[in-house]
Amino acid sequence: MIEYMKEERQPERILYLAVPVSVYGKFFMLPFVQTVIKRFQIILIIYDPVGEVLLEWKN
């Protein structure tokens, strides 16, 4: 829904989705989630909430 709203109001804006590393490993690696990420070209930022560091950017 955010992607559709962005297209209408601020099409030039790039959206990033910040995901804790534990959630990425359990949920975002599922095949259907990977399909959605590719379909909507979601840029992920994977971070460690305990260490408070960014681990990876995925385009």
C-alpha positions as CSV (number, residue, x, y, z in Angstrom):
1,M,0.0,0.0,0.0
2,I,2.8,2.4,0.8
3,E,4.2,1.9,-2.8
4,Y,0.9,2.9,-4.3
5,M,0.5,5.9,-2.1
6,K,4.1,7.0,-2.9
7,E,3.4,6.7,-6.7
8,E,0.5,9.2,-6.3
9,R,2.0,11.7,-3.9
10,Q,5.8,11.5,-4.3
11,P,6.9,9.4,-7.2
12,E,10.5,10.6,-7.0
13,R,10.9,9.3,-3.5
14,I,12.8,6.0,-2.9
15,L,11.5,3.8,-0.2
16,Y,13.6,1.5,2.0
17,L,12.3,-1.2,4.2
18,A,14.4,-1.7,7.4
19,V,14.2,-5.3,8.6
20,P,15.9,-6.8,11.7
21,V,18.3,-9.6,10.8
22,S,16.3,-12.2,12.7
23,V,13.1,-11.4,10.8
24,Y,15.0,-11.3,7.5
25,G,16.3,-14.8,8.1
26,K,13.0,-16.3,9.1
27,F,10.5,-14.5,6.9
28,F,12.1,-12.5,4.1
29,M,13.8,-15.6,2.7
30,L,10.5,-17.4,2.0
31,P,10.0,-17.8,-1.8
32,F,6.7,-15.9,-1.9
33,V,8.2,-13.0,0.0
34,Q,11.2,-12.9,-2.4
35,T,8.7,-12.8,-5.3
36,V,7.0,-9.8,-3.7
37,I,10.3,-8.0,-3.1
38,K,11.4,-8.5,-6.7
39,R,7.9,-7.6,-8.1
40,F,7.8,-4.3,-6.3
41,Q,11.6,-3.7,-6.3
42,I,11.7,-3.2,-2.6
43,I,15.1,-2.1,-1.2
44,L,15.8,-3.8,2.1
45,I,18.1,-2.5,4.8
46,I,19.0,-5.4,7.1
47,Y,20.1,-4.3,10.6
48,D,21.1,-5.8,13.9
49,P,18.9,-4.1,16.6
50,V,21.1,-5.3,19.5
51,G,24.4,-4.0,18.0
52,E,22.6,-1.1,16.4
53,V,24.4,-1.5,13.1
54,L,23.4,-1.9,9.5
55,L,24.4,-5.2,8.1
56,E,23.4,-5.1,4.5
57,W,21.6,-3.1,1.8
58,K,19.7,-5.3,-0.7
59,N,18.5,-3.7,-4.0
